[in-house]
Amino acid sequence: MQVIINQHPFELLPGASLANALEAYAAHAPFAAAVNGVFVAQRDYPQHLLKEGDCIDVVQPVMGG
């Protein structure tokens, strides 16, 4: 199944979770993730199953002043 992570297509196995997608993307902490514009709690990543065409945004905090 294909999903979009930060505007790049990724191919995942059917039934993949958000945790699987983040591993494929090689996301490094700290970050937050949203699926189709809705943020998902980190504790829910393994149970949050993805569907074909889901759009995932991985955002990292920006430090500055």
Phi and psi in degrees as a GROMACS rama.xvg file:
@    title "Ramachandran Plot"
@    xaxis  label "Phi"
@    yaxis  label "Psi"
@TYPE xy
-106.869  135.08  GLN-2
-127.463  167.176  VAL-3
-113.786  124.693  ILE-4
-119.909  117.057  ILE-5
47.2742  47.5503  ASN-6
70.8719  17.4018  GLN-7
-122.276  133.961  HIS-8
-72.0868  140.235  PRO-9
-132.857  138.945  PHE-10
-98.8086  123.734  GLU-11
-124.933  159.802  LEU-12
-68.9384  147.214  LEU-13
-56.3277  141.228  PRO-14
82.4836  10.3799  GLY-15
-67.2914  148.807  ALA-16
-97.794  170.591  SER-17
-60.5861  -37.5993  LEU-18
-60.0801  -41.5192  ALA-19
-62.1279  -42.1991  ASN-20
-65.0349  -42.2668  ALA-21
-66.6316  -33.9319  LEU-22
-66.7295  -43.7206  GLU-23
-62.7704  -35.1181  ALA-24
-77.4377  -16.41  TYR-25
63.3554  45.0101  ALA-26
-67.1611  137.562  ALA-27
-113.524  132.284  HIS-28
-65.4446  149.398  ALA-29
-87.1866  144.93  PRO-30
-158.613  165.258  PHE-31
-125.513  154.861  ALA-32
-130.583  142.012  ALA-33
-127.435  143.408  ALA-34
-115.952  120.366  VAL-35
53.0901  39.7137  ASN-36
84.8183  1.22806  GLY-37
-113.536  119.367  VAL-38
-66.5781  143.058  PHE-39
-115.563  132.78  VAL-40
-64.4936  141.616  ALA-41
-54.6938  -38.3628  GLN-42
-64.5205  -19.4714  ARG-43
-95.1778  -3.70022  ASP-44
-53.4637  -47.0211  TYR-45
-65.9916  -28.9085  PRO-46
-93.431  -11.7456  GLN-47
-82.5991  100.575  HIS-48
-81.5155  141.572  LEU-49
-97.4134  159.044  LEU-50
-121.607  157.911  LYS-51
-49.8051  128.601  GLU-52
86.2192  -1.00283  GLY-53
-58.1463  144.374  ASP-54
-108.202  122.434  CYS-55
-112.163  130.68  ILE-56
-111.879  127.003  ASP-57
-111.395  118.135  VAL-58
-120.764  140.987  VAL-59
-116.65  146.724  GLN-60
-64.5122  147.966  PRO-61
-114.606  126.094  VAL-62
-93.4213  148.589  MET-63
168.492  -179.526  GLY-64
